[in-house]
Amino acid sequence: MAIGEMNTVSIPAEEAYGRRDDAQVQTVPRSAVPAGVEIGTKLQATTADGRQMAFTVTGVDDERVTVDGNHPLAGQDLVFDVTVVEVLQT
């Protein structure tokens, strides 16, 4: 591509953030999460082996909270419109 040239780049979900994994969606007791969570709240948990995991709250009722550990873009094909604005020599 040359300066000023435009192109569209598509990345299939499998090569981007992967497919959605239903096993990453869990329902936990309301007492297991901080008070005041609502749909869209981002939570972080530590696994037994010390890894950090991010979750998004996708459902809330009086007794349970549903959390989703999938990346927000999992399962989606990505499409980027790009324009070359500068070429640098290294």
KADA-V658048 format. One record per residue. N is the residue number from 1. RES is the residue in one small letter. PHI is phi in radians with two decimals (NA if undefined). OMEGA is omega in degrees with one decimal (NA if undefined). Layout:
N_RES_PHI_OMEGA ; N_RES_PHI_OMEGA
This chain:
1_m_NA_-179.7 ; 2_a_-1.98_178.8 ; 3_i_-0.97_-179.4 ; 4_g_1.54_-179.3 ; 5_e_-1.31_179.2 ; 6_m_-1.99_179.2 ; 7_n_-2.69_174.8 ; 8_t_-1.91_-179.9 ; 9_v_-2.00_178.4 ; 10_s_-1.99_177.9 ; 11_i_-2.16_179.3 ; 12_p_-1.14_-177.2 ; 13_a_-0.88_-177.4 ; 14_e_-1.09_-179.7 ; 15_e_-1.72_-179.8 ; 16_a_-1.76_-178.7 ; 17_y_-1.76_177.7 ; 18_g_1.43_177.9 ; 19_r_-1.37_173.7 ; 20_r_-1.14_179.8 ; 21_d_-2.07_-177.9 ; 22_d_-1.05_178.5 ; 23_a_-1.20_179.0 ; 24_q_-1.46_178.3 ; 25_v_-1.75_-177.2 ; 26_q_-2.33_173.4 ; 27_t_-1.96_-176.5 ; 28_v_-2.19_176.4 ; 29_p_-1.08_180.0 ; 30_r_-0.97_-179.8 ; 31_s_-1.19_-178.3 ; 32_a_-1.48_-178.5 ; 33_v_-2.17_179.5 ; 34_p_-1.08_177.1 ; 35_a_-1.08_174.9 ; 36_g_1.51_178.9 ; 37_v_-1.17_177.4 ; 38_e_-2.50_-179.8 ; 39_i_-0.99_-178.8 ; 40_g_1.73_178.3 ; 41_t_-1.10_176.3 ; 42_k_-1.66_179.2 ; 43_l_-2.17_176.4 ; 44_q_-2.29_179.5 ; 45_a_-2.32_177.2 ; 46_t_-1.91_179.3 ; 47_t_-1.34_-179.5 ; 48_a_-1.03_-180.0 ; 49_d_-1.64_173.2 ; 50_g_1.59_178.5 ; 51_r_-1.32_175.9 ; 52_q_-1.60_177.2 ; 53_m_-2.22_178.1 ; 54_a_-1.78_179.6 ; 55_f_-2.34_172.3 ; 56_t_-2.04_177.8 ; 57_v_-1.28_-178.3 ; 58_t_-2.01_178.5 ; 59_g_-2.83_-179.1 ; 60_v_-2.51_167.5 ; 61_d_-2.39_-174.8 ; 62_d_-1.13_-174.4 ; 63_e_-2.01_-172.1 ; 64_r_-2.37_176.6 ; 65_v_-2.26_176.6 ; 66_t_-1.76_-180.0 ; 67_v_-2.14_-178.0 ; 68_d_-2.14_180.0 ; 69_g_-1.59_176.6 ; 70_n_-1.25_172.1 ; 71_h_-1.09_-178.9 ; 72_p_-0.97_-179.9 ; 73_l_-1.74_177.8 ; 74_a_-1.04_178.9 ; 75_g_1.46_-178.8 ; 76_q_-1.95_171.1 ; 77_d_-1.28_180.0 ; 78_l_-1.80_178.7 ; 79_v_-2.28_-179.7 ; 80_f_-2.11_169.8 ; 81_d_-1.69_-175.7 ; 82_v_-2.08_175.2 ; 83_t_-2.27_176.4 ; 84_v_-1.32_-179.6 ; 85_v_-1.87_-178.9 ; 86_e_-2.84_174.2 ; 87_v_-2.08_-178.8 ; 88_l_-1.85_175.3 ; 89_q_-1.58_179.2 ; 90_t_-1.94_NA
